[in-house]
Amino acid sequence: MFKKFSHGPIERNVLLLGVLTLITVSLIEQALAAEPDILAARVSLTTRRLTLRWRGPAARGNELVAVLARLGFRVAPWSPACLRAADDAEGRALLRALGIAAFGSMNVMLVSVAVWAGGDMGDATRTLMHGLAMLIALPVVLAAGLPFYRSAWAALRAGRLNMDMAVSLGVLATTAMSVSETLRGGAFTWFDGATTLLALLLAGRVLNHGGRRRARQASAQLLALQQGSATRLNPDGSSQTLPLEAFLPGQRILVAAGEALHLDAVLEDATALLDTATITGESLPRPYTQGDTLPAGATNMGAPFVAQVSATLAEGSLAAMARLLEQAEQSRSRITTLADRAAAIYIPAAHAIAVATFLGWWLLGGETWQAALVPAVAALIITCPCGLAIAVPAVQVVAAGALFRQGVLLARPDALERLASADHVVLDKTGTLTQGRPTLLPGPHPEAALRQAAGLAAASRHPLARALHRACPDATLADGVREFPGQGLQAPGMRLGSAQFLGLDQQDDGMALWFTAPGHPPLCFRFTDALRADAPAAIAALQAQGLSLEILSGDAPPAVAAVAATLGLEHFTGGVTPQGKAARLQALAATGHHPLMIGDGSNDAAALAMAHVSACPAGSTELAQSAADILLTAEGLAPIPAAIATARRAQRIARQNIALSLAYNALAVPLAVAGLVTPLLAAAVMASSSLIVILNALRAGRPAWTR
Amino acid sequence: MDALILLIPIALFLGLLGLAGFLWALRAGQYDDLDGAAARILFDDTPPRKAP
């Protein structure tokens, strides 16, 4: 498609970070299309990939990225890991197989239904029909079954059993026997069963794959986060933008205002003001002085500063966090799912029955081995784990869909099962229980003064100034405002900032701004990091569900105690490091608890990954989002208890489904062993058991009041 | 009986046509960004693209 342009224009892929929605995608594409030399700019919403094609020098790419930055989007290079995650060869292969199997099953049915219905059909016509069905079914079974054969072969070589083994054996044996029956001119063939089974199972596989793909992409994006660039100051005074991997300890970097610091560094300038909310959970930006160690991942809220790199990217704290995440992922993948446990018992039993049927008819029943094969294969088809293979995925798809409409996104396919078994909740404070941003407390401040102060505050990025401006959003920006980073703002005749900055002798706990203007005495605006409006209700609902709760926060203990007291929670810990949080989760797991961790910051990421199951509220950091199993897309915490209720219900229905499909088999297997099952009966049993299981699964998505 | 000789090949041919169409769409990348495809119908028209 792009070959025509292979000479002049340049094509580049980048990964878009931040929240991508319908509106932002359209905004990005239109802004880039407005650039004169752009030939194409297209965003893939699924993979977050932006493909740019332009005419002219390659360096133009940096300017195009600057256009994105003005829109508030950061980009990362399209790394090989992203490419692997996005290049969904497996998904396409599954989809292709599903297309082929669906085509095959429908066209084989066309013939089979005629045979079923045509009781008065002549032998010659019937054999012709069977031959036709064979002609369609053989290539279809060979092509569409490939994903199962491959997986079964891989498992066999590793000496394990999986569901795909049962599927492959059932489908291949059925096809082989049907071919032999067709050639012998027999009355029954089973091509319809084999192709329909493949189509049904592939449909489940395609749905499942979508969930796993999303999880894989999240981890690739985490890697991409670490890739980026920073500005290096060379000894000769020149500066240079380089990829982060190129930085060595001892080199000096320049961090612009508003830029994120991606490397661990030591401050060289006199002061700096950094927002570390995502790393430590502190609600206010923290001032640093010369010689302080600056944490990677913080954002510069003050003036540009110079710092000295103290560790390479691979040895830095962000990389350590990523390694911790990886370890946690690995330890968690050992949890076996309900479907796995069912398969481990079911497959050997099913195969043993088929083999016993064959031997019984052949050796004891005195049949020829061809005739003995018919009931054995019938038993294989009846026990083919169709209902079982659909039983759990169908419930998960329905429940995930229902949760999605409530604003809960399951990022990992087995999150639902783990959520259902959670028995303890660990909550972060800043940004999770609270809104994570200060709001102005009502006080005796005159409207006019508030408007004046908000006009000053409009010039600053400091969280308190922004909160003040939010309280009076229509205030116009005052003239001649100067910002003194970490201290306050000044305009002719007016000052807004800390008590110290204004020269006042007042107590200051950090959550207050003072304002002086001609004509009235100094005024104090107090702020608080308010609780989310639905936090108390959500906590009560969680307690009613029988879960114990605790708060684990990186913020100062008094602030944590205040929140715990408001919510009536007895267990809380403040001043916890990211490692401390992870250790607490590990300790909980070691004592047999199944903790649900809820957090939003990068400092929670390790704990989120370590937890039995984890969730992060809307507006969480990217690191937390990629570590958590469940992402809330709606504001507030209310979806959490609702999600737990849905998960528990879904788990109950999944168990029912497994029991139902096993009961079905228990009824049908004796008939098959006795040689009484015809293809029509097998198809009816298979379809009705799948249907019952799917209908039962639909209950998982119904709202509570209809139950 | 004669009708079958004609109808079955026609039915199979139409089915194969559908399958070929699906395989072409898959190869052309139309299934690569399902989220985006669902959203794009709501976009405003982009200004006409200049010829390369």
Interface residues (C-beta under 8 A of the other chain):
Chain A: K4 F5 P9 L22 V25 S26 E29 Q30 A33 A34 L39 A40 V43 S44 L45 T46 T47 R55 D88 R92 L95 R96 G99 I100 F103 M106 N107 L110 V111 T125 L132 I136
Chain B: M1 I8 A11 L12 G15 L16 G18 L19 F22 L23 L26 Y31 D32 D33 L34 D35 G36 A39 L42 F43 D44 T46 P47 R49 P52
